[in-house]
Amino acid sequence: MASGSDRNPIIIGGLPSQVPDFDPEETQEWLDSLDAAVDERGRERARYLMLRLIERAREKRVAVPEMRSTDYVNTIATKDEPFFPGNEEIERKVLNATRWNAAVMVSRAQRPGIGVGGHIATFASSASLYDVGFNHFFRGKDEGDGGDQIFFQGHASPGVYARAFLLDRLSEAQLDAFRQEKSKAPYGLSSYPHPRLMPDFWEFPTVSMGLGPLGAIYQARMNRYMEARGIADTSKSHVWAYLGDGEMDEPESLGQLSIAAREGLDNLTFVVNCNLQRLDGPVRGNGKIMQELESQFRGAGWNVIKLVWDRSWDPLLAQDRDGILVNKLNSTPDGQFQTYATETGAYIRQHFFGDDQRLRAMVENMTDDQILHLGRGGHDHKKIYAAYAAAKAHKGQPTVILAQTVKGWTLGPNFEGRNATHQMKKLTVEDLKGFRDRLHLPIPDKDLEDGLPPYYHPGRNSEEIQYMHDRRKSLGGYVPTRVVRAKPLQLPDDKAYAGAKKGSGQQKIATTMAFVRVLKDLMRDKEIGKRFVPIAPDEYRTFGMDAFFPSAKIYNPLGQQYESVDRELLLAYKESPTGQMLHDGITEAGCTASLIAAGSAYATHGEPLIPVYVFYSMFGFQRTGDQFWQMADQLSRGFVLGATAGRTTLTGEGLQHADGHSQLLASTNPACVSYDPAYGYEIAHIVKDGLRRMYGENSEDVFYYLTVYNEPIQHPAEPADADVEGILKGLHRVKAGEKGEHAAQILASGVAVPWAVEAQQILADEWNVKADVWSATSWNELRREAVEVEEHNLLHPEEEQRVPYVTHKLQGAEGPKIAVSDWMRSVPDQISRWVPGTYQSLGADGFGFADTRGAARRFFHIDVQSIVLSVLTELAKEGKVDRSLLKQAIDRYQLLDVAAAEAGEAGGDA
């Protein structure tokens, strides 16, 4: 047999084959011992010995490779299970009542004339997983801290409501108003965990699959970040995320496992409900999803606890001396286990145990009914408790508990394990009777046969309910509960914004840099400076924020254990366990999860944080738009910066980097207050107002989105008569026309404002047109206000009719209105119906491409000369100028020749 030094120089199965063998004789003795074990006791015995050796090696801290997956049995051996401190009989009664009420609530919601739906099978499978958590692990907020953060699986919400009903947190009227939030107000219950809809109850929205696990990881990390920086004591908080095995197919579910392992987030536990079913059928019909997930989580560095079988399997596994039963469990695919969940004990005896005499002998003294009730581990309270206790005790790694269950468990043969069970919402009378009998509830047949099935409550003074209250009292209060304890922040005065209001003088800077300068001054503030949380996806240098590295530093719980290659530079890369900046790597999804966790810290932990997330604008609302909805739902606050904005401004990058639509996408989010500022003083007022609205007195549950650009321009100083109201409402005049016979109005936003000013000059000098230039700081906010005005007028015809702000602002402005931006025309077109007189827009519709800024703007006809032509065209339509001037302008400026355009300003990453 070849020794280690003789083998090929490759890594085989994770073992380093180039390590020299300094004692070949000892090595051979070990190999001979293994050979003897195989020859004399069989491969199964040898395998057992090898596994025990690996276990002992880890106990001795010998660095042996992890196995990708283990046998299809419970990770925690029966002998290692801790004492179960609860009263299992009482807990069973409580859970039975909860199961009943959850199913009845959904079934009643399907009554004639309502039919709003709901899901019952998911909670039916995971009910025990939640119940053990509620009774023994989930910490509440009554001690004054954030308690535990629990990400409930969205489709399991009926069970959470049903339990709250037993505890008198919700009334019967509220259960009957499930999914009827407006028609049954104020009793309506949201379909899923929606904090915005139930702000005193839910904390974390999770039903958009994949975002729950992602959010949980970054919430656990945010807890550590806040503690490291001395902002809040989060040492007692544990994050629990309840997930589905089908949900783990979402890229977001598994995509960020490595950061949790890398940072040792042992304050995080995933509980994956492996009921083996998706919405339509098996998760892995021909495979084994628990084994697959175990491999993925182990490979990512997580601690994995498998909870496969309940206690009824313990005697059988204890008999399995030759491993035949374990081998059968290992080799049976999920699709077959799903079938076993729907079949009889006789079928299981024949098809699972029947093909081997040793297996048949194991169950020969068991009845078919006993075989039928060989159960899944996710329904066994003692086994679940053991898994949870082990997860909480484990240090240095996050833990995932993979718990096998049956979808639709206890709901009866028409539901349990059926492919269609997720879509089944209503129980027949016979289903209800069978369900009642299985749960041993004292509900007479006549109550099930006449009208709607009743809810069940054992009585406020019953032993079960008192037990529930006692358990929650001992754990610090009721969950889920959302509490806002944060006080308004003392906000900076005008001095913090003075630099931005001075303009840039002769220097040209991009609006990105103008914002960064405002942020830098705010982070120096003694009151709120430490509460800012800069976040970027590996782009701080691109956005000119490397100046923050030496002072704010990058958060890394391990610090910086190496000498930075740029350590001698003034702006050297610097990591610290107490760093303020979050550098999440090239992951917009991860950064947005950090944004959400930081932006909701005012509620989660009672300590406000002010996240500032800066990213390539194209990869914000387009790539992570679902998370921005999650942010709105979670009532998170903060600043979102779409940098390198515009379809023609990020020169050279091309199609996928050319953003001409994120403002339009932002307009669809009701919580998003969005702006497209042109100058530093506008940014100063917007940021100041944002801090007031989000963190001052009477704070609002909104977040601010600013698009900023990488094209350097000269920023004027704030004029003495600056129209601050107009800046904040979305439209103010930045430069009045000085000369010209014919009047016109140019409305521009962001980087287009300097084009409009240049066009204004050309119109006056060459075409005798006097044009005013307006900065439309927010097309979106102008539209939002106008829509609100229209709705008020619609519903209050007897009152004096209100006038939209944009209409009022432009009422006396003479001449046609031309709107221009670096966005598609749909963005400025949002306000067209409320603009008095003639209104025309220019925009960058279509895909972007790589070229000079000048060529791109000429192609889309949004450049300076195209603005001039557009103004002349509208004046010609009104008969103010001769139409022959239009062809003259086209020829003079060579507007049909993209190559004729000047290249424009080059460079300007920030």
QUIKA-V742879 format. One record per pair of residues at least 24 apart in sequence whose C-alpha atoms are under 7 Angstrom apart, sorted by the first residue. I is the first residue (numbers start at 1). J is the second residue. If there is no record, write none. Layout:
I_J, I_J
//
This chain:
14_65, 44_322, 44_323, 68_294, 68_295, 68_298, 68_299, 69_291, 69_294, 69_295, 71_326, 71_330, 72_326, 72_329, 72_330, 73_308, 73_309, 74_306, 74_307, 74_308, 74_309, 75_305, 75_306, 75_307, 81_386, 82_386, 84_382, 84_385, 90_464, 93_464, 94_464, 95_131, 96_439, 97_456, 98_159, 98_162, 98_163, 99_124, 99_159, 101_162, 101_455, 101_456, 102_158, 102_159, 102_162, 104_453, 104_455, 105_175, 105_176, 106_425, 107_425, 107_426, 107_427, 108_452, 109_176, 109_178, 110_426, 116_179, 117_425, 118_425, 119_155, 119_422, 119_423, 119_425, 120_425, 121_407, 121_408, 121_421, 121_422, 122_155, 122_156, 122_407, 122_408, 123_156, 123_159, 124_407, 124_408, 124_409, 124_410, 125_275, 125_405, 125_406, 125_407, 125_408, 125_409, 126_273, 128_378, 128_379, 128_381, 129_378, 129_384, 132_381, 132_384, 132_385, 135_471, 135_472, 138_475, 139_475, 139_476, 140_475, 140_476, 140_477, 140_478, 140_479, 141_476, 141_477, 142_476, 142_477, 143_476, 145_605, 146_237, 146_604, 146_605, 147_237, 148_237, 148_238, 148_239, 149_238, 149_239, 149_240, 150_239, 150_240, 150_241, 151_204, 151_206, 151_212, 151_216, 151_240, 151_241, 151_242, 152_206, 152_241, 152_242, 153_206, 153_207, 153_242, 153_243, 154_192, 154_193, 154_206, 154_207, 155_192, 155_207, 157_192, 157_193, 166_457, 166_465, 167_465, 194_633, 195_633, 195_634, 196_633, 196_634, 196_635, 199_482, 200_481, 200_482, 200_483, 201_480, 201_481, 201_482, 202_480, 202_481, 202_482, 203_481, 203_482, 203_634, 204_634, 205_630, 205_633, 205_634, 209_247, 209_250, 210_247, 210_248, 210_250, 210_252, 210_253, 211_252, 211_253, 212_241, 213_241, 213_253, 214_252, 214_253, 214_256, 214_593, 215_593, 216_241, 217_260, 218_593, 218_594, 218_597, 219_597, 220_265, 220_267, 220_268, 221_265, 222_597, 222_598, 228_577, 228_578, 229_578, 232_607, 238_267, 238_268, 239_267, 239_268, 239_269, 240_268, 240_269, 240_270, 241_269, 241_270, 241_271, 242_270, 242_271, 242_272, 243_271, 243_272, 243_273, 244_272, 244_273, 244_274, 245_272, 245_273, 245_274, 245_276, 246_277, 246_278, 246_283, 257_300, 258_300, 258_301, 260_398, 261_300, 261_301, 261_302, 261_397, 261_398, 263_557, 264_396, 264_397, 264_398, 265_396, 265_397, 265_398, 266_394, 266_395, 266_396, 266_397, 266_398, 266_399, 267_398, 268_398, 268_399, 269_391, 269_398, 269_399, 269_400, 270_399, 270_400, 270_401, 271_400, 271_401, 271_402, 272_401, 272_402, 272_403, 273_402, 273_403, 273_404, 273_405, 274_402, 274_403, 274_404, 274_405, 275_404, 275_405, 275_406, 275_407, 276_334, 279_422, 280_419, 280_420, 281_419, 282_335, 284_334, 284_335, 285_333, 285_334, 285_335, 286_333, 286_334, 286_335, 287_333, 287_334, 288_333, 288_334, 290_402, 302_397, 302_398, 302_399, 302_400, 303_397, 303_398, 303_399, 303_400, 304_399, 304_400, 304_401, 305_387, 305_400, 305_401, 305_402, 306_401, 306_402, 306_403, 307_377, 307_378, 307_401, 307_402, 307_403, 307_404, 308_376, 308_377, 308_403, 308_404, 309_375, 309_376, 309_377, 310_375, 310_376, 310_377, 310_380, 310_383, 312_374, 312_375, 313_374, 316_362, 325_359, 338_417, 341_416, 341_417, 342_413, 342_416, 342_417, 344_372, 345_369, 345_371, 345_372, 376_404, 376_405, 377_403, 377_404, 377_405, 378_403, 378_404, 378_405, 379_405, 410_435, 410_438, 411_435, 482_603, 483_603, 484_602, 484_603, 484_606, 485_603, 485_606, 486_602, 486_603, 486_606, 486_607, 486_608, 488_695, 488_696, 488_697, 489_695, 489_696, 490_527, 491_528, 492_525, 496_521, 496_522, 497_684, 500_680, 500_681, 500_684, 501_680, 501_681, 501_717, 501_718, 502_717, 502_718, 503_680, 503_715, 503_716, 503_717, 503_718, 504_714, 504_715, 504_716, 505_714, 505_715, 506_714, 507_714, 508_712, 508_713, 508_714, 509_712, 509_713, 509_714, 510_709, 510_710, 510_711, 510_712, 510_713, 510_908, 510_910, 511_678, 511_679, 511_680, 511_708, 511_709, 511_710, 512_543, 512_643, 512_708, 512_709, 512_710, 512_910, 513_544, 513_910, 514_680, 515_680, 515_683, 516_545, 518_684, 531_609, 531_610, 532_609, 532_610, 532_611, 532_612, 533_580, 533_581, 533_609, 533_610, 533_611, 533_612, 534_581, 534_582, 534_611, 534_612, 534_613, 535_581, 535_582, 535_583, 535_591, 535_612, 535_613, 535_614, 536_582, 536_583, 536_584, 536_591, 536_613, 536_614, 536_615, 537_583, 537_584, 537_585, 537_586, 537_587, 537_588, 537_591, 537_615, 538_583, 538_584, 538_585, 538_586, 542_909, 542_910, 543_909, 543_910, 544_910, 546_571, 547_571, 549_573, 549_574, 550_574, 552_579, 552_580, 552_581, 553_579, 553_580, 553_581, 554_579, 554_580, 554_581, 554_582, 554_583, 555_579, 555_580, 555_581, 555_582, 588_624, 589_624, 592_627, 596_631, 596_636, 599_636, 599_637, 599_638, 600_634, 600_635, 600_636, 600_637, 610_638, 611_638, 611_639, 612_638, 612_639, 612_640, 613_639, 613_640, 613_641, 614_640, 614_641, 614_642, 614_643, 615_641, 615_642, 615_643, 616_642, 616_643, 616_644, 617_642, 617_643, 617_644, 617_645, 617_659, 617_662, 618_657, 618_658, 618_659, 618_662, 621_662, 621_665, 621_666, 622_662, 629_669, 632_671, 635_701, 636_701, 637_694, 637_701, 637_702, 637_703, 638_703, 638_704, 639_703, 639_704, 639_705, 640_704, 640_705, 640_706, 641_705, 641_706, 641_707, 641_708, 642_706, 642_707, 642_708, 643_707, 643_708, 643_709, 644_708, 644_709, 644_710, 645_707, 645_708, 645_709, 646_822, 646_823, 647_822, 647_823, 647_844, 647_848, 648_822, 648_848, 648_853, 648_856, 648_857, 649_710, 649_711, 649_853, 650_710, 651_850, 651_851, 651_852, 651_853, 652_850, 652_851, 652_852, 653_850, 654_848, 654_849, 654_850, 655_847, 655_848, 655_849, 658_848, 660_822, 660_823, 660_824, 660_844, 661_823, 661_824, 663_827, 664_827, 667_780, 671_702, 671_703, 672_702, 672_703, 672_704, 672_705, 673_702, 673_703, 673_704, 673_705, 674_704, 674_705, 674_706, 674_778, 674_780, 674_781, 675_705, 675_706, 675_707, 675_777, 675_778, 676_706, 676_707, 676_708, 676_749, 676_750, 676_777, 676_778, 677_749, 677_750, 677_777, 678_749, 678_750, 678_751, 678_753, 679_715, 680_715, 681_718, 682_727, 686_728, 709_751, 710_908, 710_909, 710_910, 711_908, 712_908, 727_777, 729_781, 729_782, 730_776, 730_777, 730_778, 730_779, 730_781, 730_782, 731_774, 731_775, 731_776, 731_777, 731_778, 732_774, 732_775, 732_776, 733_773, 733_774, 733_775, 734_773, 734_774, 734_775, 735_772, 735_773, 735_774, 736_771, 736_772, 736_773, 737_770, 737_771, 737_772, 738_770, 739_764, 739_770, 740_764, 740_768, 740_769, 740_770, 741_768, 741_769, 741_770, 742_768, 742_769, 742_770, 743_769, 743_770, 743_771, 743_814, 743_815, 744_770, 744_771, 744_772, 744_814, 744_815, 744_816, 744_817, 745_771, 745_772, 745_773, 745_815, 745_816, 745_817, 745_818, 746_771, 746_772, 746_773, 746_774, 746_817, 746_818, 746_819, 747_773, 747_774, 747_775, 747_776, 747_817, 747_818, 747_819, 747_820, 748_774, 748_775, 748_776, 748_819, 748_820, 748_821, 749_775, 749_776, 749_777, 749_821, 750_821, 752_820, 752_821, 752_822, 755_863, 755_864, 756_864, 758_864, 759_864, 759_865, 759_867, 759_868, 763_868, 779_827, 779_828, 779_830, 779_831, 782_806, 782_831, 783_830, 783_831, 806_834, 806_835, 807_834, 807_835, 807_836, 810_835, 810_836, 811_836, 816_874, 816_875, 818_871, 820_862, 852_903, 853_903, 853_904, 854_901, 854_902, 854_903, 854_904, 855_898, 855_899, 855_901, 855_903, 858_895, 858_898, 858_901, 859_898, 865_893
//
